[in-house]
Amino acid sequence: MQFSYVNPTQIHFGQGQIKAIASAIPTEQKVLVIYGGGSIKRNGVYDQVSQALTNHQWTEFSGVEPNPTKETLDKAVAIVKEQGIDFILAVGGGSVIDGSKYVAAAAKYQGDGWDIMVGKHHVTSAVPLAAILTLPATGSESNMGAVITKAETHDKLPFMTPHVQPKFAVMDPDVMKTLPEKQLINGLVDAWVHVCEQYLTVQHGAMVQDGYAETLLKNLKTLADQFEQRDSDQWRANLMWTANQALNGLIGAGVAQDWATHMIGHEFTALWGVDHARSLAIVQPSLLRNQFAVKKAKLEQMGLNVFGLEPSDNLAEETIKAIEAFYQSLGVDVQFSGYEGDKQHAVDSVINQLEQHGMVALGENQAIDLNQSRKILELAIA
């Protein structure tokens, strides 16, 4: 274990915490509130934000879509530049927060913001931002990563920089009360795979990272088992906090990380509009079977410590089946059939995208080349 770890995002957690933004953002700063399709106006969040910003000069930008697009976000970048915005407040789930990170970075750059996504521009500064989380899933409210889509070319790419780490995050479980059931399920699945990407790798002896990862996985399994209790304050609070801890940098500190499931899954979203979390459930079991030899020890550990399975010669495969059963218990598919045309064309389409995006050596061992990705997709696509 060798790492440097800090998480500078201040968390305001609990019911009624939206009012904390009144003092968390200096009143002399001009604020741009960025949100999505308008659900915050129906669930009361917008009114709470407006009340909290009574003493601030602020404007708003709405319409950030799921899997936020460069095309939409560039309109917000123009507002930040034209109106001299000092602070960005993202009000939404991972897509709104990710999109706001892009806006914050691109607004400090004179060129095309997509240069950030393809590595042509190295971010050196960004407009300060914070988040009011409305949909727990990605952990974006307290990390430095974001994923953005270029609709024109069906490109979906990630970027990371400490300059877009939110200054603070408001996490009020009450805002989840009006979320559709599908969004809660996506949150469970997304957080689950985030933990797995940092846990299902190699045996490394980092007891805190492994033990905490297993606790988070057991939390998510329990929340899935108790899905009928999703309207309770306790259920909502536990999902919101567990999803945050899944990707705030702690369980990944100093250990091998995978992320191949995400990179391949992104292409399902870019090509066919598959919900991000559901793309992960499609790819992950097939990827685990493809990488079975190198992940066997950790799969066995997960089977024993998370699912409570008995030791056996086929424990690792039973663990993969238990993961699939976890998804299926939530009504989430573990194979993809939503393509047009034949299966081979669908597989080729994903491979072409991966190659175009330079995703040719994925996984904790960089061993998932295009040939292995093709084998994964042959299993994952029905």
Secondary structure by P-SEA (a helix, b strand, c coil): ccbbbbbcccccccccccccccccccccbbbbbbbccccccccaaaaaaaaaaccccccccccccccccaaaaaaaaaaaaaacccbbbbcccaaaaaaaaaaaaaaaccccccccccccccccccccccccccccccccccccbbbbbcccccccbbbbbccccccbbbbbccccccccaaaaaaaaaaaaaaaaaacccccccaaaaaaaaaaaaaaaaaaaaaccccccaaaaaaaaaaaaacccccccccbbbbaaaaaaaaaaaacccccaaaaaaacaaaaaaaacccaaaaaaaaaacccccccccaaaaaaaaaaaaaaaaaccccccccccccaaaaaaaaaaaaaaaccccccccccccaaaaaaaaaaacc
